[in-house]
Amino acid sequence: MSEPVESSATQPSLSELAWYVAHTRPRCEKKLADYGERNGLPVTLPCYRAVHKYRGKVVAFHKPLFPGYVFFRLLPHQKQKVYQSDYVANLLDVPDQETFNQQLGDILLSLETDLEVRLAPQINAGCRVKIKSGPLRGIDGWVEKRSGTVMVLLRLDFIGQAAAVKMEATELELI
């Protein structure tokens, strides 16, 4: 879900807003994102497309990339509005706004490509790389090798999570 489009006369500019991470109750990510949109709060819920086959039928779902987390851009007094929903377990302040914004932006960009993106629940030690070609050119990440394929982890350090993107090793350079 992307941020709602609002008139700049009634809403503060994005530079005035701070990132907050809502830790949701189980399986309430989409409900909280809908609540935020209905209440005019800029909300981001990164989702990936998952395809399942059931007895010859193919069904596509949009699943939250980071289960249990929804991201908001708010003024400090708007935090109470998020807490008023029944879907929030906790609302976390993001101490390093610039890094969080850059990392989340990289992940959102990867979701807009045709590359396969999935949750990588653990950030493993590996080689740091820069993507040198393709739609994610210029993004830094960490590499995890798995049976001949290369996975690049785009980290969201604040919540200790990462999104894994499959790509060819020839598209990467060591940093």
Kinemage of the C-alpha trace (Angstrom):
@kinemage 1
@onewidth
@group {chain A} dominant
@subgroup {mainchain}
@vectorlist {calphas} color= white
{ca met a 1} P 0.000 0.000 0.000
{ca ser a 2} L 1.394 3.372 -0.864
{ca glu a 3} L 0.986 6.695 0.785
{ca pro a 4} L -2.352 8.405 0.180
{ca val a 5} L -2.439 11.471 -2.007
{ca glu a 6} L -3.628 14.465 -0.037
{ca ser a 7} L -3.822 18.162 -0.715
{ca ser a 8} L -0.636 19.916 0.420
{ca ala a 9} L -2.787 22.673 1.949
{ca thr a 10} L -4.267 20.285 4.528
{ca gln a 11} L -1.340 17.920 5.141
{ca pro a 12} L 2.216 18.648 6.285
{ca ser a 13} L 5.020 18.020 3.809
{ca leu a 14} L 6.870 14.712 4.012
{ca ser a 15} L 9.966 16.520 5.302
{ca glu a 16} L 7.980 17.500 8.420
{ca leu a 17} L 6.910 13.917 9.100
{ca ala a 18} L 8.923 11.310 10.998
{ca trp a 19} L 8.945 7.573 10.397
{ca tyr a 20} L 7.337 5.335 13.014
{ca val a 21} L 7.164 1.543 12.969
{ca ala a 22} L 3.914 -0.003 14.150
{ca his a 23} L 4.335 -3.492 15.557
{ca thr a 24} L 0.963 -5.065 14.858
{ca arg a 25} L -1.102 -7.710 16.535
{ca pro a 26} L -0.885 -11.059 14.682
{ca arg a 27} L -2.158 -10.963 11.079
{ca cys a 28} L -3.376 -7.351 11.333
{ca glu a 29} L -0.962 -5.617 8.951
{ca lys a 30} L -3.482 -4.987 6.149
{ca lys a 31} L -6.198 -3.971 8.621
{ca leu a 32} L -3.872 -1.405 10.222
{ca ala a 33} L -2.803 -0.062 6.806
{ca asp a 34} L -6.475 0.323 5.830
{ca tyr a 35} L -7.184 2.057 9.156
{ca gly a 36} L -4.314 4.474 8.516
{ca glu a 37} L -5.521 5.268 5.005
{ca arg a 38} L -9.107 5.824 6.203
{ca asn a 39} L -7.784 8.275 8.815
{ca gly a 40} L -5.549 10.187 6.377
{ca leu a 41} L -2.264 8.940 7.862
{ca pro a 42} L 0.603 8.326 5.400
{ca val a 43} L 1.119 4.567 5.678
{ca thr a 44} L 3.454 2.126 3.919
{ca leu a 45} L 2.943 -1.636 3.896
{ca pro a 46} L 5.493 -3.340 1.626
{ca cys a 47} L 3.852 -6.423 0.069
{ca tyr a 48} L 5.114 -9.073 -2.311
{ca arg a 49} L 3.169 -11.265 -4.703
{ca ala a 50} L 2.902 -14.932 -3.734
{ca val a 51} L 1.411 -17.504 -6.111
{ca his a 52} L -0.119 -20.778 -4.908
{ca lys a 53} L -1.522 -23.668 -6.923
{ca tyr a 54} L -4.632 -25.442 -5.676
{ca arg a 55} L -5.849 -28.449 -7.707
{ca gly a 56} L -5.139 -26.886 -11.056
{ca lys a 57} L -6.152 -23.402 -9.951
{ca val a 58} L -3.516 -20.681 -9.592
{ca val a 59} L -4.175 -17.962 -7.011
{ca ala a 60} L -2.044 -14.868 -6.387
{ca phe a 61} L -1.880 -13.150 -3.001
{ca his a 62} L -0.267 -9.947 -1.805
{ca lys a 63} L 1.469 -10.735 1.481
{ca pro a 64} L 3.226 -8.320 3.842
{ca leu a 65} L 6.974 -8.507 3.252
{ca phe a 66} L 7.623 -7.854 6.955
{ca pro a 67} L 4.942 -9.694 8.933
{ca gly a 68} L 4.008 -7.786 12.059
{ca tyr a 69} L 5.183 -4.367 10.849
{ca val a 70} L 3.517 -1.363 9.209
{ca phe a 71} L 5.332 1.930 8.589
{ca phe a 72} L 3.851 5.386 9.177
{ca arg a 73} L 5.036 8.955 8.535
{ca leu a 74} L 3.546 11.112 11.261
{ca leu a 75} L 3.757 14.265 13.276
{ca pro a 76} L 4.338 13.454 16.982
{ca his a 77} L 0.749 14.319 17.959
{ca gln a 78} L -0.617 11.848 15.356
{ca lys a 79} L 0.869 8.839 17.188
{ca gln a 80} L -2.190 8.682 19.440
{ca lys a 81} L -4.425 8.155 16.397
{ca val a 82} L -2.454 5.013 15.500
{ca tyr a 83} L -2.687 3.706 19.069
{ca gln a 84} L -6.472 4.109 18.913
{ca ser a 85} L -6.738 1.233 16.443
{ca asp a 86} L -7.188 -2.260 17.842
{ca tyr a 87} L -4.451 -3.547 15.554
{ca val a 88} L -1.310 -2.031 17.159
{ca ala a 89} L 0.760 -3.786 19.807
{ca asn a 90} L 3.388 -1.016 19.962
{ca leu a 91} L 4.522 2.050 18.022
{ca leu a 92} L 8.293 2.397 17.772
{ca asp a 93} L 10.249 5.627 17.266
{ca val a 94} L 12.916 5.441 14.549
{ca pro a 95} L 16.107 7.081 15.873
{ca asp a 96} L 17.973 7.266 12.518
{ca gln a 97} L 15.357 8.689 10.153
{ca glu a 98} L 17.720 9.155 7.205
{ca thr a 99} L 19.046 5.567 7.195
{ca phe a 100} L 15.572 4.111 7.728
{ca asn a 101} L 14.152 6.220 4.872
{ca gln a 102} L 16.963 5.130 2.518
{ca gln a 103} L 16.720 1.431 3.407
{ca leu a 104} L 12.922 1.317 3.173
{ca gly a 105} L 13.078 3.233 -0.117
{ca asp a 106} L 15.488 0.640 -1.544
{ca ile a 107} L 13.152 -2.183 -0.523
{ca leu a 108} L 10.099 -0.439 -1.991
{ca leu a 109} L 12.026 0.094 -5.244
{ca ser a 110} L 12.887 -3.617 -5.395
{ca leu a 111} L 9.188 -4.478 -5.028
{ca glu a 112} L 8.394 -2.382 -8.119
{ca thr a 113} L 10.656 -4.531 -10.315
{ca asp a 114} L 10.003 -7.938 -11.864
{ca leu a 115} L 12.668 -9.489 -9.625
{ca glu a 116} L 11.638 -12.121 -7.090
{ca val a 117} L 11.575 -10.513 -3.634
{ca arg a 118} L 10.871 -12.413 -0.437
{ca leu a 119} L 11.402 -12.050 3.299
{ca ala a 120} L 14.852 -12.957 4.539
{ca pro a 121} L 14.151 -13.225 8.269
{ca gln a 122} L 17.754 -13.295 9.427
{ca ile a 123} L 20.507 -10.929 8.375
{ca asn a 124} L 23.531 -13.195 7.914
{ca ala a 125} L 27.123 -12.101 7.734
{ca gly a 126} L 28.425 -11.966 4.158
{ca cys a 127} L 29.980 -9.790 1.524
{ca arg a 128} L 28.709 -6.260 1.144
{ca val a 129} L 27.925 -5.436 -2.491
{ca lys a 130} L 26.656 -2.692 -4.730
{ca ile a 131} L 24.280 -3.642 -7.530
{ca lys a 132} L 25.988 -2.442 -10.708
{ca ser a 133} L 23.301 -3.099 -13.341
{ca gly a 134} L 19.611 -3.711 -13.753
{ca pro a 135} L 16.618 -1.959 -12.182
{ca leu a 136} L 18.252 -1.823 -8.702
{ca arg a 137} L 21.534 -0.314 -9.929
{ca gly a 138} L 23.381 1.634 -7.222
{ca ile a 139} L 21.729 -0.037 -4.217
{ca asp a 140} L 23.990 -1.514 -1.516
{ca gly a 141} L 23.219 -4.903 -0.013
{ca trp a 142} L 24.645 -8.014 1.578
{ca val a 143} L 25.101 -11.296 -0.264
{ca glu a 144} L 23.974 -14.729 0.832
{ca lys a 145} L 24.841 -17.669 -1.454
{ca arg a 146} L 22.424 -20.575 -1.771
{ca ser a 147} L 23.043 -23.580 -4.012
{ca gly a 148} L 24.476 -21.636 -6.926
{ca thr a 149} L 22.073 -18.688 -6.806
{ca val a 150} L 22.963 -15.357 -5.284
{ca met a 151} L 20.611 -13.583 -2.915
{ca val a 152} L 21.109 -9.892 -2.156
{ca leu a 153} L 19.739 -8.790 1.201
{ca leu a 154} L 18.293 -5.276 1.341
{ca arg a 155} L 18.354 -4.539 5.055
{ca leu a 156} L 15.924 -2.637 7.244
{ca asp a 157} L 18.222 -2.494 10.275
{ca phe a 158} L 15.771 -0.878 12.680
{ca ile a 159} L 13.549 -3.965 12.788
{ca gly a 160} L 16.361 -6.492 12.154
{ca gln a 161} L 14.790 -7.746 8.918
{ca ala a 162} L 15.819 -7.946 5.281
{ca ala a 163} L 14.260 -8.512 1.894
{ca ala a 164} L 16.086 -10.985 -0.358
{ca val a 165} L 16.301 -10.351 -4.088
{ca lys a 166} L 17.552 -13.046 -6.501
{ca met a 167} L 19.999 -11.808 -9.091
{ca glu a 168} L 22.988 -12.870 -11.139
{ca ala a 169} L 26.433 -12.489 -9.592
{ca thr a 170} L 27.582 -10.624 -12.702
{ca glu a 171} L 25.276 -7.745 -11.690
{ca leu a 172} L 27.153 -7.219 -8.414
{ca glu a 173} L 30.450 -5.665 -7.360
{ca leu a 174} L 32.153 -5.936 -3.981
{ca ile a 175} L 32.334 -2.834 -1.812
